[in-house]
C-alpha cells in the first residue's frame, strides 16, 4: 500500500504570484464595472429629468389653453396641482382651474426644486430647468426647457440639456 504522502502530486496550493495576479485581474474587472454602473446611473438620472421636464411643460401648455397665459412667477409650477396657488380675483378663473398634475411635481432627480421663470431670458414663453447633478444654476449640466444654439445663446422653447 502506498502512503498518503506519495499520493499527493507535489502541489499543495497557489503561489504568491498566482494569487497576486488573480487579485489584480479582479480589481481591474471591479473597476471597469464600477465605472460603467456610475455612468449608467448618471445617464438614467438625466433621462428621468428630461421626462419630468417634458411632463411639466405639457401641464403648462394645458394651463395656457385654459387661461391664455402661462403661470406667473408668483404662481410658479405649484399652480399646476394646487388651486390655492392660483393668483386671480376673477371667479371665472377659479372655476376654470383644473389639476394639471395629479401630485406635486417632485424635486428633480438630484433632490433640487425645479427652477421656473415666467419672463424668459431665452426667447421662450418661460424658463423651466433643473440645476442638474452639480445643483448649481447656469452650469453646463443643467437640464433646460429652452434650446441653446451652438454659440451658447438660446432660441425657441424645447427640452434640451447642454450637459450631455
Secondary structure in CASP SS format (residue, H / E / C, confidence):
PFRMAT SS
TARGET T0000
AUTHOR 0000-0000-0000
METHOD secondary structure of the structure
MODEL  1
X C 1.00
X C 1.00
X C 1.00
X H 1.00
X H 1.00
X H 1.00
X H 1.00
X C 1.00
X C 1.00
X C 1.00
X C 1.00
X C 1.00
X C 1.00
X C 1.00
X C 1.00
X H 1.00
X H 1.00
X H 1.00
X H 1.00
X H 1.00
X H 1.00
X H 1.00
X H 1.00
X H 1.00
X H 1.00
X H 1.00
X H 1.00
X H 1.00
X H 1.00
X H 1.00
X H 1.00
X H 1.00
X H 1.00
X H 1.00
X H 1.00
X H 1.00
X H 1.00
X H 1.00
X H 1.00
X H 1.00
X H 1.00
X H 1.00
X H 1.00
X H 1.00
X H 1.00
X H 1.00
X H 1.00
X H 1.00
X H 1.00
X H 1.00
X H 1.00
X H 1.00
X H 1.00
X H 1.00
X H 1.00
X H 1.00
X H 1.00
X H 1.00
X H 1.00
X H 1.00
X H 1.00
X H 1.00
X H 1.00
X H 1.00
X H 1.00
X H 1.00
X H 1.00
X C 1.00
X C 1.00
X C 1.00
X C 1.00
X C 1.00
X C 1.00
X C 1.00
X C 1.00
X H 1.00
X H 1.00
X H 1.00
X H 1.00
X H 1.00
X C 1.00
X C 1.00
X H 1.00
X H 1.00
X H 1.00
X C 1.00
X C 1.00
X C 1.00
X C 1.00
X C 1.00
X H 1.00
X H 1.00
X H 1.00
X H 1.00
X H 1.00
X H 1.00
X C 1.00
X C 1.00
X C 1.00
X C 1.00
X C 1.00
X C 1.00
X C 1.00
X C 1.00
X C 1.00
X C 1.00
X C 1.00
X C 1.00
X C 1.00
X C 1.00
X C 1.00
X C 1.00
X C 1.00
X C 1.00
X E 1.00
X E 1.00
X E 1.00
X C 1.00
X C 1.00
X C 1.00
X C 1.00
X C 1.00
X C 1.00
X C 1.00
X C 1.00
X C 1.00
X E 1.00
X E 1.00
X E 1.00
X E 1.00
X C 1.00
X C 1.00
X C 1.00
X C 1.00
X C 1.00
X C 1.00
X C 1.00
X C 1.00
X C 1.00
X C 1.00
X C 1.00
X C 1.00
X E 1.00
X E 1.00
X E 1.00
X E 1.00
X E 1.00
X E 1.00
X C 1.00
X C 1.00
X C 1.00
X C 1.00
X C 1.00
X E 1.00
X E 1.00
X E 1.00
X E 1.00
X E 1.00
X E 1.00
X E 1.00
X E 1.00
X C 1.00
X C 1.00
X C 1.00
END
